[in-house]
Amino acid sequence: TSLARIRFTTSHPRDFNENLISAMAGLPSVCEHIHLPLQSGSDKILRVMRRGYAFSDYFKKIDMLRDKIPGVALTTDIIVGFPGETEEDFEDTLSAMKRIRYDQIFSFKYSSRPSTAARTMPDQVPDLIKIERLERVHRLQDEITGEYHRSAEGTVEEILIEGVREKSLQPFGRTRTNKIVNLEELADVKEGAIVRAIITRGLKHSLLGKMI
């Protein structure tokens, strides 16, 4: 393809297979990033959610992905407080996060929806417990993301420019692994341009870089 970058955004883990991983690995324009929603690290909760896989199945695919695409960035979705989730189930989710070490997560506390089976399930989790669990997920992920960002300092990345910050007028864009990079200089670069930058600082949610 003549496109510089293609980002294969997401797949249901049940449908994510070796053929798809090989296709991603074999196309240079496909970015080294995949969003693979786990939802929970507890097999019991995954069954109740009817996700169609166990954590061991999911982890095998992560292993295969990292083997075929070294340096691939992983993001996911996590839901806490699904009906029936015990503290042990929640600890399974934290253990999964520690084992996989996602680059970023999108996390939510379960909220009931009309006309869904989960709405009338027994053992609904109190809201205060959901909030506390969500905070623990955030603390753990902030620690992991921070380590990734600090380890990027001094590396050289290709940045696809997405625009300019309204207040600072700093250009910003994304690496091939979907990390947001704010450029230090007020460079005259157009949206859609790809520039090389050295990462000067890893922040909580983004990176700082200087064009080279």
N, C-alpha and C positions, 0 to 999 in steps of 0.2 A: 504493500500500500504506500501511497505518497504522503499519507498523514504522518506527521512527526510523532504524535501520541494518540493512542487509543486506551481509554480506561474502561476495563471490564468491571463494572461497578459491583455487582452482587450476584449471588446464586443461593437458592435454598440448599443447605448442606446435604440434604437427601439426594439432590440432583448433581452435586458437584463430584466429578469423577476424574479418573486418571487421564482419559482422553481430553477432557477440557483443560486440565492442568498442562498436559503436553502441548496443546494448541497455544496456550498462553506463553509457554516457555519458548516455543518455536517462532513466535512473531516478535521481532525486535521492537516494533512500534507499540506493543501492548505493555502498559506500565506495570511495574513490580508492586502491585497493590491489589488486594482483594478484600471485600467486605463479606464476611461469612457469619451470619447471625446465629449465635449459640443459644441465646435466651436464658438458659440455666445450665449449671454444671451437674445438676442432680438428675440421675436417670429416672427417678420416680416422678419428678416434676416434668421432665421431658415427655414421659408417657402420658401424664395427665393432660399436657398441652397438645398431645397427638402430633408431635413433631416428626415422628417417623425415623428416629435415629437415637442411639445411645451415645454417651460422651466418648466411649472408646472408639466408636465409628468416626465420630467427628475428629478426634485427635489423630487418628491414622491419616486422615485427609490433610490435616495441618502438617504432619510429618512429611508426607509425600510432596506437598506444596513447597515446603522449605528445602527439600532435597533437590527438586527440579528447578526451583527459582531462588537461588541464594540471595539473601537480603530482602526478600519480599516483605512488604509491610502488611500487617493484618489489623483489620478493624472489625468490630462486632456490635451486636445489640445484646443487652442484658436486662431482664425483667426481674425485679425483686417483689416478694410478697404475693406471688400467685397463690390461689387458694390451696391450702394443704402444705405450704412450704414451712418446714420446721427449721430450727436453728441449724440442725445437721445438714439439711438440704442446702441452706444458704451457705454454710461453710464449704460445701462441695463446689459452689459457684466461685467463691474466693480462691479455692485451691486450683480450679480450672484457670482462672485469671493468672495466678502465679506461675502455673505450669506453661501456659501458652505465651504469656507476656505480650498482649496486644499493644500495638502502637497507639491505638485510641479506641475508646468504646462510646457507645450511645446507650445510656442507662435510664431506666424508667421504673417507677413503682406501679404495680398492677392497679388498674382501675376498672371496675365492672362496666360492661357494655350491655345495652338492652338486647334481648333475644340471643344471648350467648349461653352456652352450657356452663361456663365458669361462673356466671352471675349467681347461680343457685347451688353451686357446689358447697359442701360442708367445709368447716375449718377455714373460714375467711380470716385473713390475717389483719389484725388491727392496724389502723393507719399509722399510729406512732411507731410501731415496729417496722413498718414499711419505710418510713422516713429514716429511721436509725440505720437500717440495712443499706439504704441507698447512699447515705453519707459514708458508710464504711467502704462501699464499692468505689465511691469518688476518691476517697483518701488513698486507697490502694492503687487505683489507676493513675492518679496524679504522681505518685511515687515512680511508677513504671515509666510513664511518659516522660517525666523529668529526666530519668536516667538515659532514655533514648536520645532526648534532645541535647543533653550535655555531651553524650558520646559523639554527636555529630559535629561538635566544634572542631574547626580545622580541616574539615572535609570540603571537597569541591563538588558542587551540585549544579545540574542544569535546571534552571527555573523557567517555567512557562508563565509569562507575565499575564495577570488577570485584571489589573487595574492600578489605580493610585488611591492611597488613603486620603479621605476628604480633608482631614485636619492637617496631617503632617506632610501631605503631598508625596509620601514615600511610595514608590512602586512596590507591588507585592505580587506574589505568584505561588506556584506549587512545584515541588520536586516531583520526580517520577514516582516516588513513594507516597505522594499526597500530603507531604508536610508543607504547611504554610510558611513562607519566607518573606519577611519584610526587608527590603534593601535599605541600607543605611544612607546612601547618597540620593539626592534628588535628581536622578538620571532621567534623561529624555528617551524613554523606551516605550514602544507602542504595545498596546494590548495584543496578545497573541505571539509576541516575540519570545524567543528562547535565549536566555543569557546564562553565562557561567558565573557562579559566585562562590566565594569561600565563606563557610558558615563561621561567624565570629562569636555567636553567643546562642546558647540554648535556653529558651524561656519556658514558662509553664505550658502555654498553648501554641507556641510558634517558635520560629527561628529568626535570628538576625543574620544578614549576609551582606557581603561587599562584593560588587562586581569585579571580575578580573579579565 
